[in-house]
Amino acid sequence: MTSVSEGSNESELPASWKPPAGGEELTGLKGFLASFEKLPELPWPRNWGLLQIGLGIFTVFTSTIVGVSIGSFFAGPEAVDAYRSGDAAPGVIAVCALGVFQLSMFLWPFIVSTVWKGRGVVKDWGLTIKLSDLSTGLAAALVALVVVPIMAQLMSSLVGLEDQSEAGNTDFLVEAEGSPWLFALIFGATIGAPVAEEVFFRGFVQRSLERFGGQIVGVIGSTILFALPHFTGATLKPTIVLLVSISVVGLLFGTLAAVTRRLGASIVAHVLFNSTVVAFTVLG
């Protein structure tokens, strides 16, 4: 069943469309739970799907290489060699790579809505915020800050990881301590990443996947794709713990976006969650 609520971003439907027979159209949490049954084709025209997801992933991956190349050009050969050997803190190379990566994630949904005849980022991806999203996002962030450490501890015990700090992905902030680029990296981690990732994964990817299997498929699929870029190249045990922890975040924020049908609450939750993690990393 579709999750279309009066006054929501999904309200502009063709005049010929009528709710499915068999009861009142379910919205919000009830609509999300009802979507364990496969949703029919959504009642508004969509000219995007798996092809656009694949192109988006390719674009984001390629943009990272472009960002590293730009940073390497400005840093110079000596700085590049020092960075590769681990003798230099993350600098302009890391900032450029992170910035271009996040920019591509943020812009791709806009491009899809334009090139593939979408209805705009508000109606297609739910990029809007309401005052109530602030409290909802705060509550979701608090839940994530409680649940994620518990899950990380549980997975560490299961795989036999003694030092749980090995499963983190914020080491680049510690390495950048004292660097003039530290504040740019902090901004990218606390503001850039939450906004770009919510628009790309919980907006574009999740709603595109909903077309094929409903909200459950959208949440699970977007969670998997959200977790993969957080891979740090560490050994197996820390990688398992990290990916499971990131997946918990993705499930929580994906469910929030599916229930509210907006990105406002999940963006707020993501900003607060990342800011807390970054604060503990930098100040701890």
C-alpha positions as CSV (number, residue, x, y, z in Angstrom):
1,M,0.0,0.0,0.0
2,T,1.2,3.5,-0.7
3,S,2.0,5.9,2.0
4,V,0.3,9.1,0.7
5,S,-0.9,11.6,3.3
6,E,-3.0,14.7,2.8
7,G,-0.8,17.8,2.5
8,S,2.4,15.7,2.2
9,N,5.0,15.8,-0.5
10,E,3.2,13.0,-2.3
11,S,-0.2,14.7,-2.5
12,E,-0.1,15.8,-6.1
13,L,-1.5,12.7,-7.8
14,P,-3.1,12.2,-11.2
15,A,-6.8,13.0,-11.1
16,S,-7.6,9.4,-12.3
17,W,-5.9,7.8,-9.4
18,K,-7.9,6.3,-6.5
19,P,-6.8,4.5,-3.4
20,P,-6.7,0.7,-3.6
21,A,-9.9,-1.0,-2.7
22,G,-10.2,-2.7,0.7
23,G,-9.9,0.0,3.2
24,E,-8.7,3.5,4.0
25,E,-5.3,4.5,2.8
26,L,-2.8,4.1,5.6
27,T,-0.2,6.8,6.3
28,G,2.7,7.4,8.7
29,L,3.8,4.5,10.9
30,K,0.8,2.4,10.0
31,G,1.5,2.8,6.3
32,F,5.1,1.9,6.9
33,L,4.3,-1.3,8.7
34,A,1.7,-2.2,6.1
35,S,4.4,-2.0,3.5
36,F,5.7,-5.4,4.6
37,E,3.3,-6.3,1.8
38,K,4.9,-5.3,-1.6
39,L,3.7,-2.0,-2.8
40,P,2.1,-1.7,-6.2
41,E,3.6,0.7,-8.7
42,L,3.4,4.2,-7.2
43,P,0.5,6.3,-8.6
44,W,2.6,9.1,-9.9
45,P,4.9,8.9,-13.0
46,R,8.6,8.2,-12.1
47,N,11.3,8.2,-14.8
48,W,14.1,7.0,-12.6
49,G,15.1,3.8,-10.9
50,L,17.9,1.2,-10.8
51,L,19.7,2.8,-13.7
52,Q,19.9,6.2,-12.0
53,I,21.1,4.5,-8.7
54,G,23.9,2.7,-10.6
55,L,24.9,5.9,-12.4
56,G,24.8,7.8,-9.1
57,I,27.1,5.3,-7.3
58,F,29.5,5.5,-10.2
59,T,29.4,9.3,-10.2
60,V,30.1,9.4,-6.4
61,F,32.9,6.9,-6.6
62,T,34.5,8.7,-9.5
63,S,34.2,12.1,-7.8
64,T,36.3,10.8,-4.9
65,I,39.2,10.1,-7.3
66,V,38.7,13.6,-8.8
67,G,38.8,15.1,-5.4
68,V,42.0,13.3,-4.5
69,S,43.5,14.5,-7.8
70,I,42.5,18.1,-7.2
71,G,43.9,18.0,-3.6
72,S,47.2,16.4,-4.8
73,F,47.6,19.1,-7.4
74,F,47.4,21.9,-4.8
75,A,49.4,20.0,-2.2
76,G,52.4,19.2,-4.4
77,P,54.4,16.0,-4.8
78,E,56.2,16.2,-1.5
79,A,53.0,16.6,0.5
80,V,51.4,13.7,-1.5
81,D,54.4,11.4,-0.7
82,A,54.2,12.4,3.0
83,Y,50.5,11.8,3.1
84,R,50.8,8.3,1.5
85,S,53.5,7.3,3.9
86,G,51.5,8.4,6.9
87,D,54.1,11.0,7.9
88,A,51.7,14.0,7.3
89,A,48.3,14.8,8.8
90,P,45.3,14.9,6.4
91,G,45.4,18.2,4.7
92,V,44.1,19.7,1.5
93,I,44.0,16.2,-0.1
94,A,41.6,14.9,2.4
95,V,39.5,18.1,2.4
96,C,39.2,18.1,-1.4
97,A,38.3,14.4,-1.5
98,L,35.7,14.7,1.2
99,G,34.3,17.9,-0.3
100,V,33.9,16.7,-3.9
101,F,32.5,13.3,-2.6
102,Q,29.8,15.0,-0.6
103,L,29.0,17.6,-3.2
104,S,28.4,14.8,-5.8
105,M,26.1,13.0,-3.4
106,F,24.1,16.2,-2.8
107,L,23.9,17.2,-6.5
108,W,23.1,13.9,-8.1
109,P,19.5,13.8,-6.9
110,F,19.0,17.3,-8.2
111,I,20.3,16.1,-11.6
112,V,18.1,13.1,-11.7
113,S,15.0,15.2,-10.9
114,T,15.9,17.5,-13.7
115,V,17.2,15.2,-16.5
116,W,14.8,12.3,-15.9
117,K,11.7,14.6,-15.6
118,G,11.2,14.4,-11.9
119,R,8.9,16.6,-9.8
120,G,11.8,18.3,-8.0
121,V,13.8,17.5,-4.9
122,V,10.9,18.3,-2.5
123,K,8.3,16.0,-4.0
124,D,10.7,13.4,-5.4
125,W,13.0,13.0,-2.4
126,G,11.2,14.7,0.5
127,L,13.9,17.4,1.0
128,T,11.9,19.6,3.3
129,I,11.8,20.3,7.0
130,K,9.2,21.2,9.6
131,L,9.5,22.5,13.1
132,S,8.4,19.1,14.5
133,D,11.4,17.5,12.8
134,L,13.7,19.1,15.3
135,S,12.3,17.2,18.3
136,T,11.8,14.0,16.2
137,G,15.4,14.2,15.0
138,L,16.7,14.8,18.5
139,A,14.8,11.8,19.8
140,A,16.1,9.6,16.9
141,A,19.7,10.8,17.5
142,L,19.4,9.9,21.2
143,V,18.2,6.4,20.3
144,A,21.1,6.0,17.9
145,L,23.6,7.1,20.5
146,V,22.3,4.5,22.9
147,V,21.7,1.6,20.4
148,V,24.8,1.9,18.3
149,P,27.4,1.5,21.1
150,I,25.4,-1.5,22.5
151,M,25.3,-3.1,19.1
152,A,29.0,-2.4,18.6
153,Q,29.9,-3.9,22.0
154,L,27.8,-7.0,21.1
155,M,29.4,-7.5,17.7
156,S,32.9,-7.0,19.2
157,S,32.2,-9.8,21.7
158,L,30.8,-12.0,19.0
159,V,33.8,-11.6,16.6
160,G,36.4,-11.4,19.4
161,L,37.5,-7.8,18.9
162,E,39.3,-6.7,22.0
163,D,40.0,-3.0,21.2
164,Q,36.7,-1.6,20.0
165,S,38.3,1.7,19.1
166,E,39.8,-0.1,16.0
167,A,36.3,-0.2,14.6
168,G,36.0,3.6,14.4
169,N,36.0,5.7,11.2
170,T,37.0,9.1,12.7
171,D,40.7,8.6,12.9
172,F,41.3,11.2,10.2
173,L,40.1,13.8,12.7
174,V,42.6,12.7,15.3
175,E,45.4,12.7,12.7
176,A,44.4,16.2,11.6
177,E,44.8,17.7,15.1
178,G,46.8,20.9,14.9
179,S,46.2,21.1,11.1
180,P,44.7,24.3,9.7
181,W,42.3,21.9,7.7
182,L,40.8,20.4,10.9
183,F,37.8,22.7,11.0
184,A,37.0,22.0,7.3
185,L,37.1,18.3,8.1
186,I,34.9,18.8,11.2
187,F,32.4,20.7,9.1
188,G,32.4,18.0,6.5
189,A,31.8,15.3,9.1
190,T,29.1,17.2,11.1
191,I,27.2,19.1,8.4
192,G,28.3,18.1,4.9
193,A,28.1,14.3,5.4
194,P,24.6,14.3,7.2
195,V,23.0,16.5,4.6
196,A,24.6,14.9,1.5
197,E,24.1,11.3,2.7
198,E,20.5,11.9,3.7
199,V,19.6,13.5,0.4
200,F,21.4,10.7,-1.6
201,F,20.7,7.6,0.4
202,R,17.5,8.3,2.4
203,G,16.0,10.4,-0.4
204,F,17.1,9.4,-3.8
205,V,18.2,5.8,-3.3
206,Q,15.5,4.8,-0.8
207,R,12.7,6.3,-2.7
208,S,13.9,4.8,-6.0
209,L,14.1,1.3,-4.5
210,E,10.6,1.8,-3.0
211,R,9.3,1.6,-6.6
212,F,10.3,-2.0,-6.9
213,G,9.5,-3.5,-3.5
214,G,8.0,-0.9,-1.1
215,Q,9.3,0.9,1.8
216,I,10.9,-2.1,3.5
217,V,13.0,-2.8,0.4
218,G,13.8,0.9,0.2
219,V,15.1,1.1,3.8
220,I,17.1,-2.1,3.7
221,G,18.6,-1.4,0.3
222,S,19.6,2.2,1.1
223,T,21.1,0.9,4.4
224,I,23.3,-1.5,2.6
225,L,24.5,1.1,0.1
226,F,24.9,3.6,2.9
227,A,27.2,1.3,5.0
228,L,29.5,0.3,2.2
229,P,31.3,3.7,1.6
230,H,32.2,3.8,5.3
231,F,34.5,0.9,4.8
232,T,38.0,1.9,6.1
233,G,40.2,-0.9,4.8
234,A,40.8,-2.1,8.3
235,T,41.2,-5.8,9.2
236,L,38.2,-8.1,9.2
237,K,37.0,-7.9,12.8
238,P,37.0,-4.1,13.0
239,T,35.4,-3.9,9.6
240,I,32.5,-6.2,10.6
241,V,31.9,-4.2,13.8
242,L,32.0,-0.9,11.9
243,L,29.7,-1.9,9.1
244,V,27.2,-3.4,11.5
245,S,27.2,-0.1,13.6
246,I,26.8,2.0,10.5
247,S,24.0,-0.3,9.3
248,V,22.1,0.3,12.6
249,V,22.3,4.0,11.9
250,G,21.1,3.5,8.4
251,L,18.1,1.4,9.5
252,L,17.1,4.0,12.2
253,F,17.4,7.0,9.9
254,G,15.9,5.2,6.9
255,T,12.9,4.1,9.0
256,L,12.5,7.7,10.2
257,A,12.5,9.0,6.6
258,A,10.0,6.4,5.5
259,V,7.6,7.1,8.3
260,T,7.7,10.9,8.0
261,R,8.0,11.0,4.2
262,R,10.5,13.9,4.6
263,L,14.2,14.2,5.1
264,G,14.0,16.9,7.7
265,A,14.0,14.7,10.8
266,S,16.6,12.3,9.5
267,I,18.9,15.2,8.6
268,V,18.6,16.7,12.1
269,A,19.2,13.2,13.7
270,H,22.2,12.6,11.5
271,V,23.7,16.0,12.3
272,L,23.3,15.6,16.0
273,F,24.6,12.0,15.9
274,N,27.7,12.9,13.9
275,S,28.3,16.0,16.0
276,T,28.3,14.0,19.2
277,V,30.7,11.4,17.8
278,V,33.0,14.1,16.4
279,A,33.0,16.0,19.7
280,F,34.0,12.9,21.7
281,T,36.7,12.1,19.1
282,V,38.2,15.6,19.0
283,L,37.9,16.5,22.7
284,G,38.4,13.0,24.0
